[in-house]
Amino acid sequence: MDINDNPDLLKPVEKSNELKEWLVDYVGNKVNPENDEVNVEMIIKTVAEEFPEFLLAIAEENFIRGYQQAIYDFDEGEKLMKKEGLI
């Protein structure tokens, strides 16, 4: 498996609530998959085409949070290394 592969993207989405029901039906009608199963990847591609500003806001938020976490982790690691006399 490639490091960029995410098997969860290919799992069929169950219509477990009103929003998922609407979204699965919408994407299913647009993509028209052979097996009539809509997966997360299909939903992401459809939303990216039709509502890119929504996905961009999520991506930006995830990037910022990840960057902040990396800085925090680096600082904490540096503190531990100094405490142990490694630097």
Distance bins in CASP14 RR format, pairs under 12 A and 6 or more apart:
PFRMAT RR
TARGET T0000
AUTHOR 0000-0000-0000
RMODE 2
METHOD distances of the structure
MODEL  1
1 7 1 0 0 1 0 0 0 0 0 0 0
1 10 0 0 0 0 0 1 0 0 0 0 0
5 41 0 0 0 0 0 1 0 0 0 0 0
6 39 0 0 0 0 0 1 0 0 0 0 0
6 40 0 0 0 0 1 0 0 0 0 0 0
6 41 0 0 0 0 1 0 0 0 0 0 0
6 44 0 0 0 0 0 1 0 0 0 0 0
7 39 0 0 0 0 0 1 0 0 0 0 0
7 40 0 0 0 0 0 1 0 0 0 0 0
7 41 0 0 0 0 0 1 0 0 0 0 0
8 39 0 0 0 0 1 0 0 0 0 0 0
8 40 1 0 0 1 0 0 0 0 0 0 0
8 41 0 0 0 0 1 0 0 0 0 0 0
8 43 0 0 0 0 0 1 0 0 0 0 0
8 44 0 0 0 0 0 1 0 0 0 0 0
9 38 0 0 0 0 0 1 0 0 0 0 0
9 39 1 0 0 1 0 0 0 0 0 0 0
9 40 1 0 1 0 0 0 0 0 0 0 0
9 41 1 0 1 0 0 0 0 0 0 0 0
9 42 0 0 0 0 1 0 0 0 0 0 0
9 43 0 0 0 0 1 0 0 0 0 0 0
9 44 1 0 0 1 0 0 0 0 0 0 0
9 45 0 0 0 0 1 0 0 0 0 0 0
10 33 0 0 0 0 0 1 0 0 0 0 0
10 35 0 0 0 0 0 1 0 0 0 0 0
10 37 0 0 0 0 1 0 0 0 0 0 0
10 38 0 0 0 0 0 1 0 0 0 0 0
10 39 1 0 1 0 0 0 0 0 0 0 0
10 40 1 0 0 1 0 0 0 0 0 0 0
10 41 1 0 0 1 0 0 0 0 0 0 0
10 42 0 0 0 0 1 0 0 0 0 0 0
10 43 0 0 0 0 0 1 0 0 0 0 0
10 44 0 0 0 0 0 1 0 0 0 0 0
11 37 0 0 0 0 1 0 0 0 0 0 0
11 38 0 0 0 0 0 1 0 0 0 0 0
11 39 1 0 1 0 0 0 0 0 0 0 0
11 40 1 0 0 1 0 0 0 0 0 0 0
11 41 0 0 0 0 1 0 0 0 0 0 0
11 42 0 0 0 0 0 1 0 0 0 0 0
11 43 0 0 0 0 0 1 0 0 0 0 0
12 20 0 0 0 0 0 1 0 0 0 0 0
12 24 0 0 0 0 1 0 0 0 0 0 0
12 27 0 0 0 0 0 1 0 0 0 0 0
12 28 0 0 0 0 0 1 0 0 0 0 0
12 33 0 0 0 0 1 0 0 0 0 0 0
12 35 0 0 0 0 1 0 0 0 0 0 0
12 36 0 0 0 0 1 0 0 0 0 0 0
12 37 1 0 1 0 0 0 0 0 0 0 0
12 38 1 0 0 1 0 0 0 0 0 0 0
12 39 1 0 1 0 0 0 0 0 0 0 0
12 40 0 0 0 0 1 0 0 0 0 0 0
12 41 0 0 0 0 0 1 0 0 0 0 0
12 42 0 0 0 0 1 0 0 0 0 0 0
12 43 0 0 0 0 0 1 0 0 0 0 0
13 19 0 0 0 0 0 1 0 0 0 0 0
13 20 1 0 0 1 0 0 0 0 0 0 0
13 21 0 0 0 0 1 0 0 0 0 0 0
13 22 0 0 0 0 0 1 0 0 0 0 0
13 23 1 0 0 1 0 0 0 0 0 0 0
13 24 1 0 1 0 0 0 0 0 0 0 0
13 25 0 0 0 0 0 1 0 0 0 0 0
13 26 0 0 0 0 0 1 0 0 0 0 0
13 27 0 0 0 0 1 0 0 0 0 0 0
13 28 0 0 0 0 1 0 0 0 0 0 0
13 31 0 0 0 0 0 1 0 0 0 0 0
13 33 0 0 0 0 0 1 0 0 0 0 0
13 37 0 0 0 0 1 0 0 0 0 0 0
13 38 1 0 1 0 0 0 0 0 0 0 0
13 39 1 0 0 1 0 0 0 0 0 0 0
13 40 1 0 0 1 0 0 0 0 0 0 0
13 41 0 0 0 0 1 0 0 0 0 0 0
13 42 0 0 0 0 1 0 0 0 0 0 0
13 43 1 0 0 1 0 0 0 0 0 0 0
13 44 0 0 0 0 0 1 0 0 0 0 0
13 46 0 0 0 0 0 1 0 0 0 0 0
14 20 1 0 0 1 0 0 0 0 0 0 0
14 21 0 0 0 0 1 0 0 0 0 0 0
14 23 0 0 0 0 0 1 0 0 0 0 0
14 24 0 0 0 0 1 0 0 0 0 0 0
14 37 0 0 0 0 0 1 0 0 0 0 0
14 38 0 0 0 0 1 0 0 0 0 0 0
14 39 0 0 0 0 0 1 0 0 0 0 0
14 40 0 0 0 0 0 1 0 0 0 0 0
15 21 1 0 1 0 0 0 0 0 0 0 0
15 22 0 0 0 0 1 0 0 0 0 0 0
15 23 0 0 0 0 1 0 0 0 0 0 0
15 24 1 0 1 0 0 0 0 0 0 0 0
15 25 1 0 0 1 0 0 0 0 0 0 0
15 26 0 0 0 0 0 1 0 0 0 0 0
15 27 0 0 0 0 0 1 0 0 0 0 0
15 28 0 0 0 0 0 1 0 0 0 0 0
15 37 0 0 0 0 0 1 0 0 0 0 0
15 38 0 0 0 0 1 0 0 0 0 0 0
16 23 0 0 0 0 0 1 0 0 0 0 0
16 24 0 0 0 0 1 0 0 0 0 0 0
17 23 0 0 0 0 1 0 0 0 0 0 0
17 24 0 0 0 0 0 1 0 0 0 0 0
18 24 0 0 0 0 0 1 0 0 0 0 0
18 25 0 0 0 0 0 1 0 0 0 0 0
19 25 0 0 0 0 0 1 0 0 0 0 0
19 26 0 0 0 0 0 1 0 0 0 0 0
19 43 0 0 0 0 0 1 0 0 0 0 0
20 26 0 0 0 0 0 1 0 0 0 0 0
20 27 0 0 0 0 0 1 0 0 0 0 0
20 38 0 0 0 0 1 0 0 0 0 0 0
20 40 0 0 0 0 0 1 0 0 0 0 0
20 43 0 0 0 0 1 0 0 0 0 0 0
21 27 0 0 0 0 0 1 0 0 0 0 0
21 28 0 0 0 0 0 1 0 0 0 0 0
21 38 0 0 0 0 0 1 0 0 0 0 0
22 28 0 0 0 0 0 1 0 0 0 0 0
22 29 0 0 0 0 0 1 0 0 0 0 0
22 38 0 0 0 0 0 1 0 0 0 0 0
22 43 0 0 0 0 0 1 0 0 0 0 0
23 29 0 0 0 0 0 1 0 0 0 0 0
23 30 0 0 0 0 0 1 0 0 0 0 0
23 31 0 0 0 0 0 1 0 0 0 0 0
23 38 0 0 0 0 1 0 0 0 0 0 0
23 39 0 0 0 0 0 1 0 0 0 0 0
23 40 0 0 0 0 0 1 0 0 0 0 0
23 42 0 0 0 0 0 1 0 0 0 0 0
23 43 1 0 0 1 0 0 0 0 0 0 0
23 44 0 0 0 0 0 1 0 0 0 0 0
23 46 0 0 0 0 1 0 0 0 0 0 0
23 47 0 0 0 0 1 0 0 0 0 0 0
23 50 0 0 0 0 0 1 0 0 0 0 0
23 51 0 0 0 0 0 1 0 0 0 0 0
24 30 0 0 0 0 0 1 0 0 0 0 0
24 31 0 0 0 0 0 1 0 0 0 0 0
24 33 0 0 0 0 0 1 0 0 0 0 0
24 36 0 0 0 0 0 1 0 0 0 0 0
24 37 0 0 0 0 1 0 0 0 0 0 0
24 38 1 0 1 0 0 0 0 0 0 0 0
24 39 0 0 0 0 1 0 0 0 0 0 0
24 40 0 0 0 0 0 1 0 0 0 0 0
24 42 0 0 0 0 1 0 0 0 0 0 0
24 43 1 0 0 1 0 0 0 0 0 0 0
24 46 0 0 0 0 0 1 0 0 0 0 0
25 31 0 0 0 0 0 1 0 0 0 0 0
25 32 0 0 0 0 0 1 0 0 0 0 0
25 36 0 0 0 0 0 1 0 0 0 0 0
25 38 0 0 0 0 1 0 0 0 0 0 0
25 43 0 0 0 0 0 1 0 0 0 0 0
25 46 0 0 0 0 0 1 0 0 0 0 0
26 32 0 0 0 0 0 1 0 0 0 0 0
26 38 0 0 0 0 1 0 0 0 0 0 0
26 42 0 0 0 0 0 1 0 0 0 0 0
26 43 0 0 0 0 1 0 0 0 0 0 0
26 46 1 0 0 1 0 0 0 0 0 0 0
26 47 0 0 0 0 1 0 0 0 0 0 0
26 50 0 0 0 0 1 0 0 0 0 0 0
26 51 0 0 0 0 0 1 0 0 0 0 0
27 33 0 0 0 0 1 0 0 0 0 0 0
27 36 0 0 0 0 0 1 0 0 0 0 0
27 37 0 0 0 0 0 1 0 0 0 0 0
27 38 1 0 1 0 0 0 0 0 0 0 0
27 39 0 0 0 0 1 0 0 0 0 0 0
27 40 0 0 0 0 1 0 0 0 0 0 0
27 41 0 0 0 0 0 1 0 0 0 0 0
27 42 1 0 1 0 0 0 0 0 0 0 0
27 43 1 0 1 0 0 0 0 0 0 0 0
27 44 0 0 0 0 1 0 0 0 0 0 0
27 45 0 0 0 0 1 0 0 0 0 0 0
27 46 1 0 1 0 0 0 0 0 0 0 0
27 47 0 0 0 0 1 0 0 0 0 0 0
27 48 0 0 0 0 0 1 0 0 0 0 0
27 49 0 0 0 0 0 1 0 0 0 0 0
27 50 0 0 0 0 1 0 0 0 0 0 0
27 51 0 0 0 0 0 1 0 0 0 0 0
28 34 0 0 0 0 0 1 0 0 0 0 0
28 35 0 0 0 0 0 1 0 0 0 0 0
28 36 1 0 0 1 0 0 0 0 0 0 0
28 37 0 0 0 0 1 0 0 0 0 0 0
28 38 1 0 1 0 0 0 0 0 0 0 0
28 39 0 0 0 0 0 1 0 0 0 0 0
28 42 1 0 0 1 0 0 0 0 0 0 0
28 43 0 0 0 0 1 0 0 0 0 0 0
28 45 0 0 0 0 0 1 0 0 0 0 0
28 46 0 0 0 0 1 0 0 0 0 0 0
29 36 0 0 0 0 0 1 0 0 0 0 0
29 38 0 0 0 0 1 0 0 0 0 0 0
29 42 0 0 0 0 0 1 0 0 0 0 0
29 46 0 0 0 0 0 1 0 0 0 0 0
30 38 0 0 0 0 1 0 0 0 0 0 0
30 42 0 0 0 0 1 0 0 0 0 0 0
30 43 0 0 0 0 0 1 0 0 0 0 0
30 45 0 0 0 0 1 0 0 0 0 0 0
30 46 1 0 1 0 0 0 0 0 0 0 0
30 47 0 0 0 0 0 1 0 0 0 0 0
30 49 0 0 0 0 1 0 0 0 0 0 0
30 50 0 0 0 0 1 0 0 0 0 0 0
31 37 0 0 0 0 0 1 0 0 0 0 0
31 38 1 0 0 1 0 0 0 0 0 0 0
31 39 0 0 0 0 1 0 0 0 0 0 0
31 41 0 0 0 0 0 1 0 0 0 0 0
31 42 1 0 1 0 0 0 0 0 0 0 0
31 43 0 0 0 0 1 0 0 0 0 0 0
31 44 0 0 0 0 0 1 0 0 0 0 0
31 45 0 0 0 0 1 0 0 0 0 0 0
31 46 1 0 0 1 0 0 0 0 0 0 0
31 47 0 0 0 0 0 1 0 0 0 0 0
31 49 0 0 0 0 0 1 0 0 0 0 0
31 50 0 0 0 0 0 1 0 0 0 0 0
32 38 0 0 0 0 0 1 0 0 0 0 0
32 42 0 0 0 0 0 1 0 0 0 0 0
32 46 0 0 0 0 0 1 0 0 0 0 0
33 39 0 0 0 0 1 0 0 0 0 0 0
33 41 0 0 0 0 0 1 0 0 0 0 0
33 42 1 0 0 1 0 0 0 0 0 0 0
33 43 0 0 0 0 0 1 0 0 0 0 0
33 45 0 0 0 0 0 1 0 0 0 0 0
33 46 0 0 0 0 0 1 0 0 0 0 0
34 42 0 0 0 0 0 1 0 0 0 0 0
35 42 0 0 0 0 0 1 0 0 0 0 0
36 42 0 0 0 0 0 1 0 0 0 0 0
37 43 0 0 0 0 0 1 0 0 0 0 0
38 44 0 0 0 0 0 1 0 0 0 0 0
38 45 0 0 0 0 0 1 0 0 0 0 0
38 46 0 0 0 0 1 0 0 0 0 0 0
39 45 0 0 0 0 0 1 0 0 0 0 0
39 46 0 0 0 0 0 1 0 0 0 0 0
40 46 0 0 0 0 0 1 0 0 0 0 0
40 47 0 0 0 0 0 1 0 0 0 0 0
41 47 0 0 0 0 0 1 0 0 0 0 0
41 48 0 0 0 0 0 1 0 0 0 0 0
42 48 0 0 0 0 0 1 0 0 0 0 0
42 49 0 0 0 0 0 1 0 0 0 0 0
43 49 0 0 0 0 0 1 0 0 0 0 0
43 50 0 0 0 0 0 1 0 0 0 0 0
43 51 0 0 0 0 0 1 0 0 0 0 0
43 54 0 0 0 0 0 1 0 0 0 0 0
43 55 0 0 0 0 0 1 0 0 0 0 0
44 50 0 0 0 0 0 1 0 0 0 0 0
44 51 0 0 0 0 0 1 0 0 0 0 0
44 52 0 0 0 0 0 1 0 0 0 0 0
44 54 0 0 0 0 0 1 0 0 0 0 0
44 55 1 0 0 1 0 0 0 0 0 0 0
44 58 0 0 0 0 0 1 0 0 0 0 0
44 59 0 0 0 0 0 1 0 0 0 0 0
45 51 0 0 0 0 0 1 0 0 0 0 0
45 52 0 0 0 0 0 1 0 0 0 0 0
45 55 0 0 0 0 0 1 0 0 0 0 0
46 52 0 0 0 0 0 1 0 0 0 0 0
46 54 0 0 0 0 0 1 0 0 0 0 0
46 55 0 0 0 0 0 1 0 0 0 0 0
47 53 0 0 0 0 0 1 0 0 0 0 0
47 54 1 0 0 1 0 0 0 0 0 0 0
47 55 1 0 1 0 0 0 0 0 0 0 0
47 56 0 0 0 0 0 1 0 0 0 0 0
47 57 0 0 0 0 0 1 0 0 0 0 0
47 58 0 0 0 0 1 0 0 0 0 0 0
47 59 0 0 0 0 0 1 0 0 0 0 0
48 54 0 0 0 0 1 0 0 0 0 0 0
48 55 1 0 1 0 0 0 0 0 0 0 0
48 56 0 0 0 0 1 0 0 0 0 0 0
48 58 0 0 0 0 0 1 0 0 0 0 0
48 59 0 0 0 0 0 1 0 0 0 0 0
49 55 0 0 0 0 1 0 0 0 0 0 0
51 57 0 0 0 0 0 1 0 0 0 0 0
51 58 0 0 0 0 0 1 0 0 0 0 0
52 58 0 0 0 0 0 1 0 0 0 0 0
52 59 0 0 0 0 1 0 0 0 0 0 0
53 59 0 0 0 0 0 1 0 0 0 0 0
53 60 0 0 0 0 0 1 0 0 0 0 0
54 60 0 0 0 0 0 1 0 0 0 0 0
54 61 0 0 0 0 0 1 0 0 0 0 0
55 61 0 0 0 0 0 1 0 0 0 0 0
55 62 0 0 0 0 0 1 0 0 0 0 0
56 62 0 0 0 0 0 1 0 0 0 0 0
56 63 0 0 0 0 0 1 0 0 0 0 0
57 63 0 0 0 0 0 1 0 0 0 0 0
57 64 0 0 0 0 0 1 0 0 0 0 0
58 64 0 0 0 0 0 1 0 0 0 0 0
58 65 0 0 0 0 0 1 0 0 0 0 0
59 65 0 0 0 0 0 1 0 0 0 0 0
59 66 0 0 0 0 0 1 0 0 0 0 0
60 66 0 0 0 0 0 1 0 0 0 0 0
60 67 0 0 0 0 0 1 0 0 0 0 0
61 67 0 0 0 0 0 1 0 0 0 0 0
61 68 0 0 0 0 0 1 0 0 0 0 0
62 68 0 0 0 0 0 1 0 0 0 0 0
62 69 0 0 0 0 0 1 0 0 0 0 0
63 69 0 0 0 0 0 1 0 0 0 0 0
63 70 0 0 0 0 0 1 0 0 0 0 0
64 70 0 0 0 0 0 1 0 0 0 0 0
64 71 0 0 0 0 0 1 0 0 0 0 0
65 71 0 0 0 0 0 1 0 0 0 0 0
65 72 0 0 0 0 0 1 0 0 0 0 0
66 72 0 0 0 0 1 0 0 0 0 0 0
66 73 0 0 0 0 1 0 0 0 0 0 0
66 74 0 0 0 0 0 1 0 0 0 0 0
67 73 0 0 0 0 0 1 0 0 0 0 0
67 74 0 0 0 0 0 1 0 0 0 0 0
68 74 0 0 0 0 0 1 0 0 0 0 0
68 75 0 0 0 0 0 1 0 0 0 0 0
69 75 0 0 0 0 0 1 0 0 0 0 0
69 76 0 0 0 0 0 1 0 0 0 0 0
70 76 0 0 0 0 0 1 0 0 0 0 0
70 77 0 0 0 0 0 1 0 0 0 0 0
71 77 0 0 0 0 0 1 0 0 0 0 0
71 78 0 0 0 0 0 1 0 0 0 0 0
72 78 0 0 0 0 0 1 0 0 0 0 0
72 79 0 0 0 0 0 1 0 0 0 0 0
73 79 0 0 0 0 0 1 0 0 0 0 0
73 80 0 0 0 0 0 1 0 0 0 0 0
74 80 0 0 0 0 0 1 0 0 0 0 0
74 81 0 0 0 0 0 1 0 0 0 0 0
75 81 0 0 0 0 0 1 0 0 0 0 0
75 82 0 0 0 0 0 1 0 0 0 0 0
76 82 0 0 0 0 0 1 0 0 0 0 0
76 83 0 0 0 0 0 1 0 0 0 0 0
77 83 0 0 0 0 1 0 0 0 0 0 0
77 84 0 0 0 0 1 0 0 0 0 0 0
77 86 0 0 0 0 1 0 0 0 0 0 0
77 87 0 0 0 0 1 0 0 0 0 0 0
78 84 0 0 0 0 0 1 0 0 0 0 0
78 85 0 0 0 0 0 1 0 0 0 0 0
78 86 0 0 0 0 1 0 0 0 0 0 0
78 87 1 0 0 1 0 0 0 0 0 0 0
79 85 0 0 0 0 0 1 0 0 0 0 0
79 86 0 0 0 0 0 1 0 0 0 0 0
79 87 0 0 0 0 0 1 0 0 0 0 0
80 86 0 0 0 0 1 0 0 0 0 0 0
80 87 0 0 0 0 1 0 0 0 0 0 0
81 87 1 0 1 0 0 0 0 0 0 0 0
END
